[in-house]
Amino acid sequence: MLSQALMQLVGDGIFITLVGSIAASLTTVSFLPQIVKGYRTKHMKDVSPYLMALYASGTTLWLAYGMFKDDWVIIIANALGTAFNLLLLYMKHLYRRSSS
Amino acid sequence: MLSQALMQLVGDGIFITLVGSIAASLTTVSFLPQIVKGYRTKHMKDVSPYLMALYASGTTLWLAYGMFKDDWVIIIANALGTAFNLLLLYMKHLYRRSSS
């Protein structure tokens, strides 16, 4: 019964879309613990600013890609991903005194 | 001439694929500076392990998504993304003494 329902989902492509949506959610929210940790410790010496800068550049292009494709999962995930990484970059700059 | 060639690319969808490929490359290589920084300083106290763990979980699902869709850009980018983040997680564990 369950496997039959699962096959139906796979057949419909809903399963694949679901996997992609969970994947996009996980990679996007993954930056939240770093924001919380940075905010609590006010210390981001060990975090590379190039990680955030390159990542934000990438998600900005993903955002454009999502707009071209009219894909809202890609648009929302990468708008948040860009915002989170620009915030981290700003925090890194803000805490540079206590981080040096 | 150039704008005509560009319109052709947009029409063919090659331009959109190119944007997506550059976006995937940027988000994937963004973790390399963090690996280099961690390896050089042997210090990763400020880096959240949840960032790497959540991100690697996400890219593993993206990998499955790429396999379902038979999309090699997604497969290669996320195989590397998973590897980079598992390596960072291992480095975080390895340098925990000098990080405490």
N, CA and C atoms of all chains as a GROMACS GRO file, in nm:
protein
  600
    1MET      N    1   0.084  -0.121   0.000
    1MET     CA    2   0.000   0.000   0.000
    1MET      C    3   0.088   0.126   0.000
    2LEU      N    4   0.180   0.126   0.099
    2LEU     CA    5   0.268   0.243   0.113
    2LEU      C    6   0.361   0.253  -0.008
    3SER      N    7   0.417   0.137  -0.048
    3SER     CA    8   0.512   0.138  -0.161
    3SER      C    9   0.439   0.175  -0.291
    4GLN      N   10   0.312   0.135  -0.298
    4GLN     CA   11   0.230   0.169  -0.414
    4GLN      C   12   0.206   0.322  -0.420
    5ALA      N   13   0.177   0.377  -0.302
    5ALA     CA   14   0.155   0.522  -0.292
    5ALA      C   15   0.284   0.597  -0.326
    6LEU      N   16   0.396   0.538  -0.281
    6LEU     CA   17   0.527   0.600  -0.305
    6LEU      C   18   0.559   0.597  -0.455
    7MET      N   19   0.531   0.485  -0.520
    7MET     CA   20   0.555   0.472  -0.664
    7MET      C   21   0.471   0.574  -0.741
    8GLN      N   22   0.349   0.593  -0.692
    8GLN     CA   23   0.259   0.691  -0.754
    8GLN      C   24   0.322   0.831  -0.748
    9LEU      N   25   0.376   0.862  -0.628
    9LEU     CA   26   0.441   0.991  -0.607
    9LEU      C   27   0.560   1.007  -0.702
   10VAL      N   28   0.640   0.900  -0.714
   10VAL     CA   29   0.757   0.903  -0.801
   10VAL      C   30   0.711   0.925  -0.946
   11GLY      N   31   0.605   0.851  -0.982
   11GLY     CA   32   0.551   0.862  -1.117
   11GLY      C   33   0.503   1.003  -1.148
   12ASP      N   34   0.444   1.066  -1.049
   12ASP     CA   35   0.390   1.200  -1.069
   12ASP      C   36   0.497   1.309  -1.066
   13GLY      N   37   0.617   1.271  -1.024
   13GLY     CA   38   0.722   1.371  -1.015
   13GLY      C   39   0.712   1.458  -0.891
   14ILE      N   40   0.605   1.432  -0.809
   14ILE     CA   41   0.588   1.509  -0.685
   14ILE      C   42   0.700   1.474  -0.587
   15PHE      N   43   0.736   1.345  -0.586
   15PHE     CA   44   0.841   1.297  -0.496
   15PHE      C   45   0.973   1.370  -0.525
   16ILE      N   46   1.007   1.381  -0.653
   16ILE     CA   47   1.132   1.447  -0.693
   16ILE      C   48   1.129   1.595  -0.654
   17THR      N   49   1.014   1.660  -0.676
   17THR     CA   50   0.999   1.801  -0.638
   17THR      C   51   1.012   1.817  -0.487
   18LEU      N   52   0.957   1.717  -0.412
   18LEU     CA   53   0.964   1.718  -0.266
   18LEU      C   54   1.109   1.706  -0.220
   19VAL      N   55   1.184   1.615  -0.281
   19VAL     CA   56   1.326   1.597  -0.248
   19VAL      C   57   1.402   1.728  -0.274
   20GLY      N   58   1.377   1.790  -0.388
   20GLY     CA   59   1.441   1.917  -0.423
   20GLY      C   60   1.406   2.028  -0.325
   21SER      N   61   1.279   2.032  -0.283
   21SER     CA   62   1.235   2.136  -0.190
   21SER      C   63   1.298   2.121  -0.053
   22ILE      N   64   1.305   1.994  -0.004
   22ILE     CA   65   1.370   1.970   0.126
   22ILE      C   66   1.518   2.003   0.115
   23ALA      N   67   1.581   1.965   0.002
   23ALA     CA   68   1.723   1.994  -0.021
   23ALA      C   69   1.748   2.145  -0.017
   24ALA      N   70   1.664   2.222  -0.088
   24ALA     CA   71   1.678   2.368  -0.093
   24ALA      C   72   1.658   2.429   0.046
   25SER      N   73   1.561   2.375   0.123
   25SER     CA   74   1.536   2.426   0.258
   25SER      C   75   1.656   2.402   0.348
   26LEU      N   76   1.715   2.281   0.340
   26LEU     CA   77   1.829   2.246   0.426
   26LEU      C   78   1.950   2.334   0.398
   27THR      N   79   1.987   2.351   0.269
   27THR     CA   80   2.105   2.431   0.237
   27THR      C   81   2.081   2.579   0.274
   28THR      N   82   1.956   2.624   0.265
   28THR     CA   83   1.925   2.763   0.298
   28THR      C   84   1.930   2.788   0.449
   29VAL      N   85   1.861   2.703   0.528
   29VAL     CA   86   1.856   2.726   0.673
   29VAL      C   87   1.991   2.694   0.740
   30SER      N   88   2.081   2.624   0.668
   30SER     CA   89   2.210   2.586   0.728
   30SER      C   90   2.289   2.707   0.776
   31PHE      N   91   2.264   2.826   0.718
   31PHE     CA   92   2.340   2.944   0.759
   31PHE      C   93   2.284   3.009   0.886
   32LEU      N   94   2.163   2.970   0.927
   32LEU     CA   95   2.103   3.027   1.049
   32LEU      C   96   2.185   2.996   1.175
   33PRO      N   97   2.231   2.870   1.196
   33PRO     CA   98   2.312   2.843   1.316
   33PRO      C   99   2.439   2.929   1.321
   34GLN      N  100   2.497   2.958   1.202
   34GLN     CA  101   2.617   3.043   1.198
   34GLN      C  102   2.583   3.187   1.238
   35ILE      N  103   2.466   3.235   1.195
   35ILE     CA  104   2.422   3.370   1.233
   35ILE      C  105   2.402   3.377   1.384
   36VAL      N  106   2.334   3.274   1.442
   36VAL     CA  107   2.307   3.269   1.586
   36VAL      C  108   2.439   3.263   1.665
   37LYS      N  109   2.531   3.174   1.620
   37LYS     CA  110   2.660   3.159   1.688
   37LYS      C  111   2.739   3.289   1.684
   38GLY      N  112   2.744   3.353   1.568
   38GLY     CA  113   2.817   3.478   1.553
   38GLY      C  114   2.758   3.588   1.641
   39TYR      N  115   2.624   3.595   1.645
   39TYR     CA  116   2.555   3.698   1.724
   39TYR      C  117   2.581   3.678   1.872
   40ARG      N  118   2.580   3.551   1.916
   40ARG     CA  119   2.600   3.521   2.059
   40ARG      C  120   2.743   3.549   2.102
   41THR      N  121   2.842   3.504   2.022
   41THR     CA  122   2.982   3.515   2.064
   41THR      C  123   3.045   3.648   2.024
   42LYS      N  124   2.983   3.718   1.929
   42LYS     CA  125   3.041   3.843   1.873
   42LYS      C  126   3.185   3.818   1.826
   43HIS      N  127   3.208   3.699   1.775
   43HIS     CA  128   3.342   3.658   1.737
   43HIS      C  129   3.334   3.574   1.610
   44MET      N  130   3.394   3.623   1.501
   44MET     CA  131   3.385   3.548   1.375
   44MET      C  132   3.521   3.538   1.305
   45LYS      N  133   3.628   3.541   1.387
   45LYS     CA  134   3.764   3.539   1.334
   45LYS      C  135   3.789   3.420   1.241
   46ASP      N  136   3.739   3.301   1.281
   46ASP     CA  137   3.769   3.177   1.206
   46ASP      C  138   3.683   3.160   1.081
   47VAL      N  139   3.580   3.246   1.064
   47VAL     CA  140   3.491   3.232   0.948
   47VAL      C  141   3.548   3.311   0.831
   48SER      N  142   3.567   3.243   0.717
   48SER     CA  143   3.622   3.310   0.598
   48SER      C  144   3.519   3.403   0.534
   49PRO      N  145   3.555   3.531   0.514
   49PRO     CA  146   3.462   3.623   0.448
   49PRO      C  147   3.439   3.585   0.300
   50TYR      N  148   3.538   3.512   0.241
   50TYR     CA  149   3.525   3.471   0.101
   50TYR      C  150   3.414   3.367   0.084
   51LEU      N  151   3.393   3.285   0.190
   51LEU     CA  152   3.281   3.189   0.187
   51LEU      C  153   3.150   3.263   0.166
   52MET      N  154   3.125   3.365   0.250
   52MET     CA  155   3.000   3.440   0.242
   52MET      C  156   2.988   3.520   0.112
   53ALA      N  157   3.100   3.583   0.070
   53ALA     CA  158   3.097   3.666  -0.050
   53ALA      C  159   3.071   3.582  -0.175
   54LEU      N  160   3.144   3.469  -0.188
   54LEU     CA  161   3.125   3.382  -0.304
   54LEU      C  162   2.986   3.320  -0.302
   55TYR      N  163   2.941   3.280  -0.180
   55TYR     CA  164   2.810   3.215  -0.169
   55TYR      C  165   2.698   3.311  -0.207
   56ALA      N  166   2.707   3.435  -0.157
   56ALA     CA  167   2.605   3.536  -0.189
   56ALA      C  168   2.604   3.568  -0.339
   57SER      N  169   2.724   3.570  -0.402
   57SER     CA  170   2.730   3.591  -0.548
   57SER      C  171   2.660   3.476  -0.620
   58GLY      N  172   2.686   3.354  -0.574
   58GLY     CA  173   2.624   3.237  -0.636
   58GLY      C  174   2.473   3.236  -0.622
   59THR      N  175   2.423   3.266  -0.499
   59THR     CA  176   2.278   3.264  -0.478
   59THR      C  177   2.208   3.378  -0.553
   60THR      N  178   2.280   3.490  -0.576
   60THR     CA  179   2.224   3.600  -0.656
   60THR      C  180   2.201   3.553  -0.800
   61LEU      N  181   2.298   3.478  -0.854
   61LEU     CA  182   2.282   3.422  -0.988
   61LEU      C  183   2.173   3.314  -0.991
   62TRP      N  184   2.166   3.232  -0.883
   62TRP     CA  185   2.058   3.132  -0.872
   62TRP      C  186   1.922   3.201  -0.872
   63LEU      N  187   1.917   3.317  -0.808
   63LEU     CA  188   1.793   3.397  -0.801
   63LEU      C  189   1.750   3.437  -0.943
   64ALA      N  190   1.848   3.485  -1.022
   64ALA     CA  191   1.820   3.522  -1.162
   64ALA      C  192   1.773   3.399  -1.240
   65TYR      N  193   1.840   3.285  -1.215
   65TYR     CA  194   1.805   3.158  -1.281
   65TYR      C  195   1.660   3.120  -1.248
   66GLY      N  196   1.624   3.132  -1.119
   66GLY     CA  197   1.488   3.101  -1.074
   66GLY      C  198   1.383   3.191  -1.140
   67MET      N  199   1.420   3.319  -1.160
   67MET     CA  200   1.329   3.414  -1.224
   67MET      C  201   1.310   3.380  -1.372
   68PHE      N  202   1.421   3.344  -1.439
   68PHE     CA  203   1.413   3.301  -1.580
   68PHE      C  204   1.319   3.181  -1.593
   69LYS      N  205   1.336   3.086  -1.498
   69LYS     CA  206   1.262   2.960  -1.505
   69LYS      C  207   1.125   2.970  -1.439
   70ASP      N  208   1.099   3.085  -1.372
   70ASP     CA  209   0.972   3.104  -1.301
   70ASP      C  210   0.952   2.994  -1.196
   71ASP      N  211   1.060   2.962  -1.126
   71ASP     CA  212   1.058   2.855  -1.026
   71ASP      C  213   1.066   2.916  -0.886
   72TRP      N  214   0.953   2.913  -0.812
   72TRP     CA  215   0.944   2.982  -0.684
   72TRP      C  216   1.025   2.919  -0.572
   73VAL      N  217   1.048   2.787  -0.580
   73VAL     CA  218   1.133   2.722  -0.480
   73VAL      C  219   1.274   2.778  -0.489
   74ILE      N  220   1.326   2.789  -0.613
   74ILE     CA  221   1.461   2.842  -0.635
   74ILE      C  222   1.467   2.990  -0.597
   75ILE      N  223   1.363   3.067  -0.633
   75ILE     CA  224   1.360   3.211  -0.603
   75ILE      C  225   1.364   3.237  -0.452
   76ILE      N  226   1.272   3.174  -0.377
   76ILE     CA  227   1.263   3.199  -0.232
   76ILE      C  228   1.389   3.150  -0.159
   77ALA      N  229   1.433   3.026  -0.192
   77ALA     CA  230   1.551   2.969  -0.125
   77ALA      C  231   1.673   3.059  -0.146
   78ASN      N  232   1.691   3.110  -0.268
   78ASN     CA  233   1.812   3.187  -0.296
   78ASN      C  234   1.802   3.334  -0.255
   79ALA      N  235   1.680   3.388  -0.244
   79ALA     CA  236   1.665   3.522  -0.189
   79ALA      C  237   1.706   3.518  -0.041
   80LEU      N  238   1.659   3.414   0.031
   80LEU     CA  239   1.697   3.397   0.171
   80LEU      C  240   1.846   3.368   0.186
   81GLY      N  241   1.899   3.281   0.098
   81GLY     CA  242   2.041   3.246   0.102
   81GLY      C  243   2.129   3.369   0.083
   82THR      N  244   2.092   3.456  -0.010
   82THR     CA  245   2.166   3.580  -0.034
   82THR      C  246   2.158   3.670   0.089
   83ALA      N  247   2.037   3.687   0.145
   83ALA     CA  248   2.017   3.773   0.262
   83ALA      C  249   2.099   3.722   0.382
   84PHE      N  250   2.093   3.590   0.408
   84PHE     CA  251   2.167   3.532   0.521
   84PHE      C  252   2.317   3.556   0.508
   85ASN      N  253   2.370   3.540   0.387
   85ASN     CA  254   2.515   3.553   0.368
   85ASN      C  255   2.562   3.698   0.368
   86LEU      N  256   2.478   3.790   0.319
   86LEU     CA  257   2.514   3.932   0.328
   86LEU      C  258   2.511   3.976   0.474
   87LEU      N  259   2.415   3.922   0.552
   87LEU     CA  260   2.408   3.952   0.696
   87LEU      C  261   2.533   3.901   0.768
   88LEU      N  262   2.577   3.778   0.734
   88LEU     CA  263   2.698   3.721   0.794
   88LEU      C  264   2.821   3.805   0.760
   89LEU      N  265   2.826   3.853   0.636
   89LEU     CA  266   2.938   3.936   0.591
   89LEU      C  267   2.940   4.067   0.670
   90TYR      N  268   2.822   4.123   0.693
   90TYR     CA  269   2.810   4.246   0.770
   90TYR      C  270   2.849   4.222   0.916
   91MET      N  271   2.806   4.108   0.972
   91MET     CA  272   2.842   4.073   1.110
   91MET      C  273   2.993   4.055   1.124
   92LYS      N  274   3.054   3.989   1.027
   92LYS     CA  275   3.199   3.969   1.026
   92LYS      C  276   3.270   4.106   1.031
   93HIS      N  277   3.218   4.201   0.953
   93HIS     CA  278   3.274   4.336   0.951
   93HIS      C  279   3.251   4.405   1.086
   94LEU      N  280   3.132   4.387   1.140
   94LEU     CA  281   3.091   4.451   1.267
   94LEU      C  282   3.176   4.403   1.385
   95TYR      N  283   3.207   4.274   1.386
   95TYR     CA  284   3.277   4.214   1.499
   95TYR      C  285   3.428   4.207   1.475
   96ARG      N  286   3.479   4.281   1.375
   96ARG     CA  287   3.620   4.268   1.338
   96ARG      C  288   3.712   4.308   1.453
   97ARG      N  289   3.670   4.401   1.539
   97ARG     CA  290   3.757   4.445   1.649
   97ARG      C  291   3.780   4.332   1.749
   98SER      N  292   3.667   4.267   1.789
   98SER     CA  293   3.677   4.158   1.886
   98SER      C  294   3.729   4.029   1.819
   99SER      N  295   3.744   4.038   1.683
   99SER     CA  296   3.786   3.919   1.608
   99SER      C  297   3.932   3.924   1.569
  100SER      N  298   3.998   4.038   1.592
  100SER     CA  299   4.135   4.052   1.543
  100SER      C  300   4.235   3.991   1.640
  101MET      N  301   2.506   4.348  -3.324
  101MET     CA  302   2.568   4.216  -3.349
  101MET      C  303   2.577   4.137  -3.218
  102LEU      N  304   2.638   4.202  -3.117
  102LEU     CA  305   2.658   4.134  -2.988
  102LEU      C  306   2.523   4.108  -2.922
  103SER      N  307   2.435   4.212  -2.924
  103SER     CA  308   2.305   4.197  -2.859
  103SER      C  309   2.219   4.093  -2.932
  104GLN      N  310   2.241   4.085  -3.065
  104GLN     CA  311   2.169   3.986  -3.144
  104GLN      C  312   2.215   3.843  -3.105
  105ALA      N  313   2.346   3.830  -3.088
  105ALA     CA  314   2.403   3.701  -3.048
  105ALA      C  315   2.354   3.663  -2.907
  106LEU      N  316   2.344   3.765  -2.821
  106LEU     CA  317   2.299   3.744  -2.683
  106LEU      C  318   2.153   3.700  -2.682
  107MET      N  319   2.071   3.766  -2.766
  107MET     CA  320   1.929   3.730  -2.775
  107MET      C  321   1.912   3.586  -2.823
  108GLN      N  322   2.002   3.547  -2.915
  108GLN     CA  323   2.000   3.410  -2.967
  108GLN      C  324   2.025   3.311  -2.853
  109LEU      N  325   2.126   3.346  -2.771
  109LEU     CA  326   2.161   3.261  -2.657
  109LEU      C  327   2.044   3.249  -2.561
  110VAL      N  328   1.977   3.363  -2.533
  110VAL     CA  329   1.862   3.363  -2.443
  110VAL      C  330   1.751   3.276  -2.503
  111GLY      N  331   1.730   3.294  -2.634
  111GLY     CA  332   1.629   3.216  -2.704
  111GLY      C  333   1.654   3.068  -2.696
  112ASP      N  334   1.781   3.030  -2.707
  112ASP     CA  335   1.817   2.889  -2.704
  112ASP      C  336   1.816   2.830  -2.564
  113GLY      N  337   1.807   2.916  -2.462
  113GLY     CA  338   1.811   2.865  -2.325
  113GLY      C  339   1.952   2.835  -2.278
  114ILE      N  340   2.051   2.856  -2.369
  114ILE     CA  341   2.192   2.832  -2.330
  114ILE      C  342   2.234   2.934  -2.224
  115PHE      N  343   2.185   3.059  -2.243
  115PHE     CA  344   2.219   3.166  -2.150
  115PHE      C  345   2.173   3.131  -2.008
  116ILE      N  346   2.049   3.080  -1.997
  116ILE     CA  347   1.993   3.044  -1.867
  116ILE      C  348   2.073   2.930  -1.805
  117THR      N  349   2.109   2.830  -1.887
  117THR     CA  350   2.190   2.717  -1.839
  117THR      C  351   2.326   2.766  -1.793
  118LEU      N  352   2.381   2.866  -1.866
  118LEU     CA  353   2.512   2.923  -1.832
  118LEU      C  354   2.504   2.993  -1.696
  119VAL      N  355   2.398   3.073  -1.676
  119VAL     CA  356   2.378   3.142  -1.548
  119VAL      C  357   2.369   3.040  -1.434
  120GLY      N  358   2.291   2.933  -1.456
  120GLY     CA  359   2.277   2.828  -1.355
  120GLY      C  360   2.408   2.759  -1.326
  121SER      N  361   2.488   2.734  -1.430
  121SER     CA  362   2.616   2.665  -1.412
  121SER      C  363   2.715   2.751  -1.334
  122ILE      N  364   2.720   2.882  -1.367
  122ILE     CA  365   2.810   2.973  -1.294
  122ILE      C  366   2.763   2.984  -1.149
  123ALA      N  367   2.631   2.992  -1.128
  123ALA     CA  368   2.574   2.999  -0.992
  123ALA      C  369   2.614   2.875  -0.912
  124ALA      N  370   2.600   2.756  -0.971
  124ALA     CA  371   2.633   2.631  -0.903
  124ALA      C  372   2.782   2.625  -0.871
  125SER      N  373   2.866   2.674  -0.966
  125SER     CA  374   3.011   2.674  -0.944
  125SER      C  375   3.047   2.765  -0.827
  126LEU      N  376   2.986   2.884  -0.821
  126LEU     CA  377   3.018   2.982  -0.716
  126LEU      C  378   2.980   2.928  -0.577
  127THR      N  379   2.856   2.876  -0.562
  127THR     CA  380   2.814   2.827  -0.430
  127THR      C  381   2.898   2.707  -0.388
  128THR      N  382   2.943   2.627  -0.487
  128THR     CA  383   3.023   2.508  -0.454
  128THR      C  384   3.164   2.546  -0.412
  129VAL      N  385   3.233   2.630  -0.492
  129VAL     CA  386   3.372   2.666  -0.459
  129VAL      C  387   3.381   2.759  -0.338
  130SER      N  388   3.268   2.819  -0.296
  130SER     CA  389   3.270   2.913  -0.184
  130SER      C  390   3.324   2.849  -0.055
  131PHE      N  391   3.314   2.716  -0.044
  131PHE     CA  392   3.362   2.650   0.079
  131PHE      C  393   3.513   2.627   0.078
  132LEU      N  394   3.576   2.640  -0.040
  132LEU     CA  395   3.721   2.621  -0.048
  132LEU      C  396   3.800   2.721   0.038
  133PRO      N  397   3.768   2.853   0.035
  133PRO     CA  398   3.843   2.947   0.120
  133PRO      C  399   3.833   2.911   0.269
  134GLN      N  400   3.716   2.855   0.311
  134GLN     CA  401   3.699   2.816   0.451
  134GLN      C  402   3.788   2.695   0.484
  135ILE      N  403   3.800   2.602   0.389
  135ILE     CA  404   3.888   2.485   0.407
  135ILE      C  405   4.033   2.532   0.420
  136VAL      N  406   4.076   2.624   0.330
  136VAL     CA  407   4.213   2.676   0.332
  136VAL      C  408   4.240   2.750   0.463
  137LYS      N  409   4.146   2.837   0.504
  137LYS     CA  410   4.161   2.915   0.627
  137LYS      C  411   4.172   2.823   0.749
  138GLY      N  412   4.084   2.723   0.755
  138GLY     CA  413   4.085   2.628   0.867
  138GLY      C  414   4.214   2.548   0.872
  139TYR      N  415   4.263   2.505   0.754
  139TYR     CA  416   4.385   2.425   0.746
  139TYR      C  417   4.506   2.507   0.790
  140ARG      N  418   4.507   2.635   0.750
  140ARG     CA  419   4.621   2.723   0.783
  140ARG      C  420   4.625   2.757   0.931
  141THR      N  421   4.506   2.794   0.987
  141THR     CA  422   4.504   2.842   1.125
  141THR      C  423   4.487   2.729   1.226
  142LYS      N  424   4.441   2.610   1.180
  142LYS     CA  425   4.410   2.498   1.270
  142LYS      C  426   4.315   2.543   1.381
  143HIS      N  427   4.226   2.633   1.346
  143HIS     CA  428   4.138   2.696   1.445
  143HIS      C  429   4.002   2.719   1.380
  144MET      N  430   3.899   2.651   1.433
  144MET     CA  431   3.766   2.666   1.373
  144MET      C  432   3.657   2.687   1.478
  145LYS      N  433   3.700   2.747   1.589
  145LYS     CA  434   3.608   2.768   1.702
  145LYS      C  435   3.481   2.844   1.661
  146ASP      N  436   3.498   2.948   1.577
  146ASP     CA  437   3.385   3.035   1.543
  146ASP      C  438   3.293   2.978   1.435
  147VAL      N  439   3.335   2.867   1.372
  147VAL     CA  440   3.254   2.809   1.265
  147VAL      C  441   3.153   2.711   1.324
  148SER      N  442   3.024   2.732   1.293
  148SER     CA  443   2.919   2.644   1.347
  148SER      C  444   2.920   2.508   1.278
  149PRO      N  445   2.928   2.398   1.358
  149PRO     CA  446   2.924   2.265   1.296
  149PRO      C  447   2.788   2.235   1.233
  150TYR      N  448   2.682   2.302   1.282
  150TYR     CA  449   2.547   2.281   1.227
  150TYR      C  450   2.537   2.334   1.084
  151LEU      N  451   2.614   2.441   1.054
  151LEU     CA  452   2.620   2.491   0.916
  151LEU      C  453   2.663   2.379   0.822
  152MET      N  454   2.778   2.316   0.854
  152MET     CA  455   2.832   2.210   0.768
  152MET      C  456   2.741   2.087   0.765
  153ALA      N  457   2.687   2.048   0.882
  153ALA     CA  458   2.603   1.927   0.889
  153ALA      C  459   2.474   1.946   0.809
  154LEU      N  460   2.407   2.061   0.828
  154LEU     CA  461   2.283   2.087   0.755
  154LEU      C  462   2.311   2.101   0.605
  155TYR      N  463   2.421   2.171   0.573
  155TYR     CA  464   2.453   2.193   0.432
  155TYR      C  465   2.483   2.060   0.360
  156ALA      N  466   2.563   1.974   0.427
  156ALA     CA  467   2.596   1.844   0.367
  156ALA      C  468   2.469   1.758   0.350
  157SER      N  469   2.375   1.767   0.446
  157SER     CA  470   2.248   1.694   0.433
  157SER      C  471   2.172   1.745   0.311
  158GLY      N  472   2.169   1.877   0.297
  158GLY     CA  473   2.099   1.939   0.184
  158GLY      C  474   2.160   1.900   0.050
  159THR      N  475   2.294   1.906   0.039
  159THR     CA  476   2.358   1.874  -0.089
  159THR      C  477   2.346   1.725  -0.121
  160THR      N  478   2.335   1.639  -0.016
  160THR     CA  479   2.314   1.496  -0.041
  160THR      C  480   2.177   1.475  -0.107
  161LEU      N  481   2.076   1.548  -0.058
  161LEU     CA  482   1.942   1.540  -0.120
  161LEU      C  483   1.943   1.601  -0.260
  162TRP      N  484   2.018   1.713  -0.278
  162TRP     CA  485   2.033   1.774  -0.412
  162TRP      C  486   2.096   1.674  -0.508
  163LEU      N  487   2.191   1.594  -0.456
  163LEU     CA  488   2.259   1.491  -0.536
  163LEU      C  489   2.156   1.389  -0.586
  164ALA      N  490   2.067   1.344  -0.495
  164ALA     CA  491   1.960   1.250  -0.531
  164ALA      C  492   1.868   1.314  -0.637
  165TYR      N  493   1.837   1.443  -0.615
  165TYR     CA  494   1.752   1.518  -0.708
  165TYR      C  495   1.816   1.522  -0.848
  166GLY      N  496   1.947   1.550  -0.852
  166GLY     CA  497   2.021   1.554  -0.978
  166GLY      C  498   2.021   1.420  -1.049
  167MET      N  499   2.030   1.312  -0.969
  167MET     CA  500   2.029   1.177  -1.027
  167MET      C  501   1.891   1.145  -1.087
  168PHE      N  502   1.784   1.182  -1.013
  168PHE     CA  503   1.647   1.163  -1.064
  168PHE      C  504   1.629   1.236  -1.197
  169LYS      N  505   1.681   1.360  -1.201
  169LYS     CA  506   1.663   1.447  -1.317
  169LYS      C  507   1.768   1.424  -1.425
  170ASP      N  508   1.871   1.340  -1.391
  170ASP     CA  509   1.981   1.313  -1.485
  170ASP      C  510   2.050   1.444  -1.525
  171ASP      N  511   2.070   1.531  -1.426
  171ASP     CA  512   2.130   1.663  -1.450
  171ASP      C  513   2.272   1.665  -1.393
  172TRP      N  514   2.372   1.661  -1.483
  172TRP     CA  515   2.511   1.648  -1.440
  172TRP      C  516   2.567   1.770  -1.371
  173VAL      N  517   2.515   1.890  -1.402
  173VAL     CA  518   2.560   2.011  -1.333
  173VAL      C  519   2.523   1.999  -1.184
  174ILE      N  520   2.398   1.958  -1.157
  174ILE     CA  521   2.351   1.942  -1.019
  174ILE      C  522   2.426   1.828  -0.949
  175ILE      N  523   2.450   1.718  -1.020
  175ILE     CA  524   2.519   1.602  -0.960
  175ILE      C  525   2.662   1.639  -0.918
  176ILE      N  526   2.740   1.696  -1.012
  176ILE     CA  527   2.881   1.727  -0.983
  176ILE      C  528   2.892   1.835  -0.875
  177ALA      N  529   2.814   1.944  -0.889
  177ALA     CA  530   2.820   2.055  -0.792
  177ALA      C  531   2.790   2.004  -0.650
  178ASN      N  532   2.689   1.917  -0.638
  178ASN     CA  533   2.648   1.875  -0.504
  178ASN      C  534   2.730   1.761  -0.448
  179ALA      N  535   2.793   1.681  -0.536
  179ALA     CA  536   2.887   1.580  -0.488
  179ALA      C  537   3.006   1.653  -0.424
  180LEU      N  538   3.056   1.758  -0.493
  180LEU     CA  539   3.166   1.838  -0.439
  180LEU      C  540   3.123   1.912  -0.312
  181GLY      N  541   3.002   1.972  -0.314
  181GLY     CA  542   2.951   2.045  -0.198
  181GLY      C  543   2.942   1.956  -0.075
  182THR      N  544   2.895   1.832  -0.093
  182THR     CA  545   2.887   1.737   0.017
  182THR      C  546   3.027   1.704   0.068
  183ALA      N  547   3.120   1.675  -0.025
  183ALA     CA  548   3.257   1.639   0.013
  183ALA      C  549   3.324   1.752   0.090
  184PHE      N  550   3.311   1.877   0.040
  184PHE     CA  551   3.373   1.993   0.105
  184PHE      C  552   3.321   2.010   0.248
  185ASN      N  553   3.190   1.994   0.267
  185ASN     CA  554   3.131   2.018   0.399
  185ASN      C  555   3.158   1.906   0.497
  186LEU      N  556   3.167   1.781   0.446
  186LEU     CA  557   3.205   1.670   0.535
  186LEU      C  558   3.351   1.688   0.578
  187LEU      N  559   3.437   1.738   0.485
  187LEU     CA  560   3.577   1.764   0.517
  187LEU      C  561   3.587   1.873   0.625
  188LEU      N  562   3.507   1.980   0.610
  188LEU     CA  563   3.507   2.089   0.708
  188LEU      C  564   3.461   2.039   0.846
  189LEU      N  565   3.361   1.950   0.846
  189LEU     CA  566   3.311   1.892   0.969
  189LEU      C  567   3.419   1.808   1.037
  190TYR      N  568   3.495   1.733   0.956
  190TYR     CA  569   3.605   1.651   1.007
  190TYR      C  570   3.717   1.741   1.062
  191MET      N  571   3.747   1.851   0.989
  191MET     CA  572   3.851   1.945   1.034
  191MET      C  573   3.810   2.010   1.166
  192LYS      N  574   3.683   2.046   1.177
  192LYS     CA  575   3.630   2.107   1.301
  192LYS      C  576   3.653   2.011   1.418
  193HIS      N  577   3.627   1.881   1.394
  193HIS     CA  578   3.648   1.778   1.496
  193HIS      C  579   3.798   1.765   1.528
  194LEU      N  580   3.880   1.766   1.424
  194LEU     CA  581   4.025   1.746   1.435
  194LEU      C  582   4.091   1.859   1.514
  195TYR      N  583   4.044   1.981   1.491
  195TYR     CA  584   4.106   2.099   1.554
  195TYR      C  585   4.035   2.140   1.682
  196ARG      N  586   3.951   2.052   1.738
  196ARG     CA  587   3.870   2.090   1.854
  196ARG      C  588   3.955   2.128   1.975
  197ARG      N  589   4.076   2.065   1.988
  197ARG     CA  590   4.161   2.095   2.104
  197ARG      C  591   4.210   2.238   2.100
  198SER      N  592   4.261   2.276   1.980
  198SER     CA  593   4.314   2.413   1.967
  198SER      C  594   4.200   2.514   1.953
  199SER      N  595   4.076   2.461   1.945
  199SER     CA  596   3.960   2.548   1.925
  199SER      C  597   3.883   2.572   2.054
  200SER      N  598   3.920   2.498   2.162
  200SER     CA  599   3.838   2.507   2.283
  200SER      C  600   3.874   2.629   2.366
   0.00000   0.00000   0.00000
